[in-house]
Amino acid sequence: MTDPWQETAPMTSSQRPRGFSPGTIALLATATVMLAVAGLAIGWYVAGTGAEPQAQASASPSAAAASPSPSPSPSELPSPTPEPSPSATGGGFQAMPDVLTRPFREARLEIMAKFGVSVKVEFDQASTASAESVLSTVPAAGQPVLRGTSVTIVVAGPRVRFPMPDVVGQSCSAAQKKLVEQGLRIGRYLNGRSGTVLAVSVPKDQEVGWNDAVDLTCGVAESPSPAAG
């Protein structure tokens, strides 16, 4: 049996068998399969890209609200309010100066004048430091000193003793200031605080100790009676 497709001799158009050759059929089948695969791939891609926006759009509002908001960057945070330093002059206080090793009388008067506070003096008799020098202060150097409060100075050596100053004849206010500056305190005003000092409970030049109390008698001195004619 002869193969009608075998090219043994040229055939005329009327002698050629009708239909496609096996090779052509194979090429067509391969092309069809490739087109089908390409169509499936395109459909899958389109379906995938279309589902993503839909999934994003279907997110519930509650889920979006539950997501934490981003924290502000450090540059957006409010600046902390600066705290006043102990040396600030505002707010009714200043910084305690360093008066250690200085003569306590000098340091005491400086603190009283600068801060308007009372100064309490304590003596450390067992200290081996220079006598009458400042060992420590409360508050310490650099700490705030509030107006209207008191400052404590610890002094090396025993309690200081000195002669009673003479204030008779001075105004009552001037005598009070002088006695306090010398290291004494006023115990009582026996006749008010006006006028001049008529008498003091401790005679002048009598030895007194630091922080001893002194009573003052203030008033108006009586004029001497005129001599009888």
Helices and strands as residue ranges (DSSP letters): H 22-57, H 61-66, G 74-76, G 90-92, E 93-95, H 104-115, E 118-124, E 134-138, E 144-146, E 150-156, E 161-163, H 172-182, E 185-189, E 196-200, E 207-209, E 213-219
